[in-house]
Amino acid sequence: MYLKQGNSFPESTRDDLATLFEETIALVREVLGEKAFWLWRFRHNQWNWLARPTTSAYDAVMYVFSQNLHRAAELRRHAEDFRAAMPVFYQHHVQAFDARTTNMTNLRERDMLLGRLVESVVEHGRYVPSE
């Protein structure tokens, strides 16, 4: 549905959306690296990366990073902190990033949690859960 409507947007809007996507995906790649859309999961009695991109991670990461493009340099400076924080973050919020739950409430919760992650890493240099 969005693609159908999106194709009817003025060309300038489509260009703006393309720029937003390109800037966001570049920032995500620089800050989070190849594991940007992977999930940290407990499987076979150990925590490890689910070594494939997931929409559960993709949607929230892309949304939150797009909302933080104005502080891209700051996020880049914390790239190593973000990479170290991701496993801790996912262990605290494993339920929220369950791929089987994809209603609007779950999507908004993921966005909110990722937003808190960004704030925590920028402020503290690590993920500090706000529970």
Phi and psi in degrees as a GROMACS rama.xvg file:
@    title "Ramachandran Plot"
@    xaxis  label "Phi"
@    yaxis  label "Psi"
@TYPE xy
-62.6125  -42.0559  TYR-2
-61.4236  -40.7044  LEU-3
-61.7872  -47.9583  LYS-4
-68.8946  -40.9698  GLN-5
-60.7054  -34.8122  GLY-6
-67.2501  -18.0029  ASN-7
-93.771  -2.08866  SER-8
-65.0456  152.813  PHE-9
-59.2329  152.072  PRO-10
-57.2867  -37.5918  GLU-11
-63.8863  -36.6733  SER-12
-67.9065  -43.7032  THR-13
-61.6395  -39.3334  ARG-14
-63.9772  -42.2331  ASP-15
-62.8473  -41.2464  ASP-16
-66.3707  -38.4663  LEU-17
-63.5202  -43.1551  ALA-18
-63.4978  -43.4077  THR-19
-58.5754  -46.5889  LEU-20
-61.819  -48.8959  PHE-21
-62.5123  -42.4031  GLU-22
-67.6043  -38.9976  GLU-23
-68.4454  -46.653  THR-24
-66.2161  -34.87  ILE-25
-65.3499  -43.6533  ALA-26
-63.5224  -45.5626  LEU-27
-58.8628  -45.7464  VAL-28
-62.4873  -42.7743  ARG-29
-67.1057  -38.4976  GLU-30
-83.9906  -46.5754  VAL-31
-100.988  -17.3002  LEU-32
74.6627  -161.529  GLY-33
-66.0088  -20.0148  GLU-34
-91.2418  13.4226  LYS-35
-52.1799  -37.9335  ALA-36
-112.74  15.2038  PHE-37
-85.8399  158.243  TRP-38
-112.738  146.245  LEU-39
-91.4583  117.323  TRP-40
-130.075  153.758  ARG-41
-96.5146  110.193  PHE-42
-142.057  142.92  ARG-43
55.1107  43.6714  HIS-44
63.8163  25.2483  ASN-45
-156.319  155.672  GLN-46
-86.7266  136.902  TRP-47
-163.879  168.448  ASN-48
-74.9288  135.695  TRP-49
-81.1105  101.497  LEU-50
-78.3585  59.5248  ALA-51
-161.627  149.703  ARG-52
-66.5483  145.318  PRO-53
-127.053  147.827  THR-54
-69.0835  -27.6431  THR-55
-57.1361  -43.9526  SER-56
-79.8538  -44.4637  ALA-57
-54.7943  -52.151  TYR-58
-58.8044  -48.3799  ASP-59
-69.5344  -44.5708  ALA-60
-61.2522  -47.7796  VAL-61
-64.2908  -41.4479  MET-62
-63.0854  -51.6975  TYR-63
-65.7092  -41.8665  VAL-64
-67.5275  -33.8416  PHE-65
-64.4884  -31.2012  SER-66
-78.9135  -8.26353  GLN-67
-119.084  19.7197  ASN-68
-60.8512  -30.3459  LEU-69
-63.9577  -16.9803  HIS-70
-121.727  35.5336  ARG-71
-56.4116  -43.1281  ALA-72
-60.7851  -40.5657  ALA-73
-64.6761  -42.6143  GLU-74
-64.7825  -41.4155  LEU-75
-60.8184  -39.5418  ARG-76
-61.5622  -25.9522  ARG-77
-101.135  18.1485  HIS-78
-53.9818  -47.8546  ALA-79
-65.094  -36.4993  GLU-80
-63.3501  -42.7752  ASP-81
-62.0682  -45.4943  PHE-82
-62.4089  -37.8577  ARG-83
-71.7288  -30.2604  ALA-84
-78.0463  -26.3343  ALA-85
-58.3953  -46.5803  MET-86
-60.285  -41.8888  PRO-87
-61.6025  -45.4425  VAL-88
-57.8048  -50.8191  PHE-89
-67.3187  -32.2777  TYR-90
-65.4836  -36.1335  GLN-91
-73.5702  -25.6616  HIS-92
-126.598  34.3457  HIS-93
-57.9356  -38.1243  VAL-94
-64.6964  -40.8083  GLN-95
-66.094  -26.8675  ALA-96
-104.317  22.889  PHE-97
-69.0329  121.862  ASP-98
-64.4589  -16.6538  ALA-99
-78.7022  -12.8087  ARG-100
-108.682  109.871  THR-101
-134.942  30.3017  THR-102
-82.0719  171.913  ASN-103
-60.3591  -35.991  MET-104
-61.9947  -44.9149  THR-105
-63.7571  -41.6026  ASN-106
-62.8611  -43.8971  LEU-107
-65.9445  -37.5977  ARG-108
-62.1784  -43.6865  GLU-109
-61.4277  -43.3349  ARG-110
-59.323  -45.6211  ASP-111
-63.1044  -44.6164  MET-112
-64.4502  -42.683  LEU-113
-64.7713  -36.3556  LEU-114
-62.0294  -41.3748  GLY-115
-66.0516  -37.048  ARG-116
-59.1134  -48.7715  LEU-117
-57.797  -48.2314  VAL-118
-61.3152  -42.354  GLU-119
-64.897  -46.1237  SER-120
-65.6978  -42.1709  VAL-121
-65.0528  -40.4409  VAL-122
-78.5888  -41.8528  GLU-123
-111.54  -11.5189  HIS-124
77.7147  10.3362  GLY-125
-163.775  171.563  ARG-126
-87.2031  122.072  TYR-127
-117.321  105.933  VAL-128
-58.7189  140.825  PRO-129
-106.038  66.5944  SER-130
